[in-house]
Amino acid sequence: MTPEIGQKPGRKPRVTDDEILQLFKDADPPVLTASALADELPIGHRALLNRLNTLWDRETLDRMDVGPRGRVWWLPGHTSTTPETVTESGPDVEERREQ
């Protein structure tokens, strides 16, 4: 069995990729921040960001920076919401990882 992305072989993930992706499928609108996802999953914020970035690297998720320190994520082709309609607001805006 192949380990989930971001996991070492032989180590059971606390959260599967499918569990992460299902939250996007169930969301309305299906555009989420890492903070919103972290509220629903038993995984640390940094670990979740690493998983989201790996899913983005594999073109499983799309992302867009919003505002000076925010980022939103969505499933490509799974939303009628365009990135241009997403605006930064409130405490739910995720801090971008330092590069």
Beta strands, then each sheet from edge to edge (+ up, - down):
strand 1: 31-32
strand 2: 62-66
strand 3: 70-74
sheet 1: 1+ 3- 2+
end
